[in-house]
């Protein structure tokens, strides 16, 4: 069992009735980033995805026992848009979506490790309502719902890439 705590990432191992605490090893580039996790997702292939407060997205490779890091790189427009991750979703097609706290909504292209960005565009009412995204959910029809921090709920239709906004909620974060 994987557990995110304020001090990092722990693995509970029932066979020893104890925990292993993962820490960053500066001499090992595939060690855990060390930042407190905000969300953990196990995808349909058994890979673990860990969103962190300020070190981006981590993917645990069960074969090697190491982590693959996805970090924001200001010089690479294909990198994740922000290193503060709030929610991760695997959609019904197996795509990984990431809600970032300041960079909008990102979708990972697994073949090349690049991200497609969805951000608020001031002059486009069909874009995301806020770049501060907090939570993700996919409903039975395939629509992805995106919560924001004070700018309402967004309904994203992947078939036409259009966001609809629902601001009838009080201006509180959607968790």
Secondary structure by P-SEA (a helix, b strand, c coil): cccccccbbbbbbccccbbbbbbbccccccccccccccccccccccbbbbbcccccbbbbcccccbbbbbbbbccccccccccccccccccccbbbbbbcccccbbbbcccccbbbbbbbbcccccccccccccccccccccbbbbbcccccbbbbccccbbbbbbccccccccc
